[in-house]
Amino acid sequence: LAAAAVETPPDPLAGVDLTTLAKERAIARGEALINGRLGCFDCHGEDYGGKVVVDIPPVMGMIAPNITPGGPAKDMTDAEWVLLLRHGIGRDRQA
């Protein structure tokens, strides 16, 4: 018996700039996180300059740090930001 010819289906991503697509999706996801319920500004303030989030002495106190581009995080690399935002690990490699 003769083998049937197998036709390769067309690549659905042919001609798609995957780098641009990934960047667009990452930006959209970031905007959703920032603007969603309990977004970044809820803790860090409207200008992301940091603020007191909880102040209930002697039970609990929590201060969100300044995360502006000119603040203490100004020299962070992209990799350091990813570790901080996704895993809560700072430059000192502590959680």
C-alpha positions in Angstrom: 0.0 0.0 0.0 1.2 3.5 -0.8 1.5 5.9 2.0 -0.8 8.9 1.8 0.9 12.3 1.4 0.8 14.3 4.6 0.3 18.0 4.1 1.8 20.3 6.7 -0.8 22.8 7.9 0.1 26.5 7.6 1.8 28.1 10.6 -0.9 30.3 12.3 1.9 32.6 13.7 3.7 33.1 10.4 4.4 36.8 10.0 3.5 37.7 13.6 6.0 39.7 15.5 6.1 37.6 18.7 8.3 40.1 20.6 5.9 42.9 20.0 2.9 40.8 20.8 4.6 39.7 24.1 5.4 43.3 25.0 1.8 44.4 24.3 0.4 41.7 26.5 2.9 42.4 29.3 1.9 46.1 29.2 -1.8 45.3 29.3 -1.2 42.9 32.2 0.8 45.5 34.1 -2.0 48.1 33.6 -4.6 45.6 34.8 -2.5 45.0 38.0 -1.9 48.7 38.6 -5.5 49.8 38.0 -7.3 46.7 39.4 -8.7 46.2 42.9 -5.9 46.7 45.4 -3.7 48.1 42.7 -0.2 49.4 43.3 -1.4 52.9 44.2 -3.7 51.6 46.9 -0.6 50.9 49.1 2.1 53.1 47.5 0.0 56.2 47.0 -1.3 58.0 43.9 2.3 59.1 43.1 3.9 55.8 44.1 5.9 57.8 46.6 5.0 55.5 49.5 2.6 55.8 52.4 1.5 54.4 55.7 -0.9 51.6 54.9 -1.7 50.3 58.4 -1.0 52.0 61.7 -2.5 50.2 64.6 -0.1 50.4 67.5 0.9 48.1 69.2 -0.7 45.5 66.9 0.5 46.3 63.5 2.2 48.8 61.3 2.9 48.7 57.6 4.5 51.2 55.4 4.6 50.8 51.6 7.9 52.1 50.2 8.6 54.6 47.5 8.6 52.9 44.1 9.0 55.9 41.9 11.7 55.8 39.1 13.6 58.5 41.0 13.3 56.8 44.4 15.3 54.1 46.1 14.5 51.7 43.3 16.0 53.9 40.6 19.0 51.7 39.9 17.1 48.4 39.9 17.5 46.2 36.9 14.6 44.6 35.1 15.5 41.3 36.7 15.5 42.8 40.2 12.0 44.3 39.5 10.7 41.0 38.4 12.0 39.3 41.6 10.5 42.0 43.7 7.1 42.2 42.1 6.5 38.5 41.4 8.2 37.0 44.4 8.7 39.7 47.0 12.5 39.3 47.0 14.5 42.5 47.3 17.9 43.5 46.2 19.3 42.0 49.4 17.8 38.7 48.2 15.6 38.6 51.3 11.9 38.1 51.2 
